[in-house]
């Protein structure tokens, strides 16, 4: 499809990618979200914790958080609150392995293409209730996962999906990681994630789940170190480079089979030109690429008295259009 012209604009003082990225991450608090938690026991002996809002609806929206996020992250709670109050849908926010507040039981955590786990979440909810429509919404790493799922999962599973919406998708993992390494503020962003990643890995090591020298874990200075040591080998990849190649949605996005809205900000400090699939959007009728002039990484703030962010309204608009 042609590139979608974006209607998003931000007040001048918000029109900065770093401000749009940092302010919501540290300061956005969303109250009055009543989730119900449920645990999915997996066949491999592990578990996934899900949090959902049951509005007795016939449509379900599944939210996938970004790296080291959870159902308690501001953008997840904001989207859940807005959608559940604005339209008749059930909303589910799933916590990737070790992101619900409890360490998972296996040596592997989650990664940018954990489609099997997302599939288990959808299957679980479909078994609970017969939904007419299932919509996927993903952010950052969860956005890459959402796009990967919409592009690669077999037809039977995709027939259950009505749409996918992606915000700030890290679609080309290697170039995004390199970009963060090349600046002081980029290293600040990286370290804010690595602090909890190393902590979780150390906890697994102490529990005897992860057989890795703790000094090696402590010495992981960037994403490449961590992914080469832990993410790749425990998830079936040869090394970090192989993981980035195989799990980057940009390499499969031309196959996307369901209506997919991809919203990327031009001032996103995490994204490179490789994360903007302009040619693929022109060639695939299911891919809608919307490039905003500002918005940062999972920002898209507005001056709204209800503390609603533009991305929430845009998501509702898209899922309403495709049904």
Secondary structure as UniProt FT lines:
FT   HELIX           12..14
FT   HELIX           17..27
FT   STRAND          36..41
FT   TURN            43..44
FT   STRAND          47..53
FT   STRAND          59..64
FT   TURN            67..68
FT   TURN            71..72
FT   HELIX           74..86
FT   STRAND          90..95
FT   TURN            97..98
FT   TURN            112..113
FT   HELIX           115..128
FT   STRAND          133..139
FT   HELIX           141..152
FT   HELIX           155..158
FT   TURN            159..160
FT   STRAND          161..167
FT   HELIX           173..181
FT   HELIX           184..207
FT   HELIX           214..218
FT   HELIX           223..226
FT   HELIX           227..231
FT   HELIX           232..234
FT   TURN            235..236
FT   HELIX           240..247
FT   HELIX           249..251
FT   HELIX           253..255
FT   STRAND          260..265
FT   TURN            266..267
FT   TURN            269..270
FT   HELIX           273..275
FT   HELIX           278..283
FT   TURN            285..286
FT   STRAND          287..292
FT   TURN            296..299
FT   TURN            305..306
FT   HELIX           310..322
//
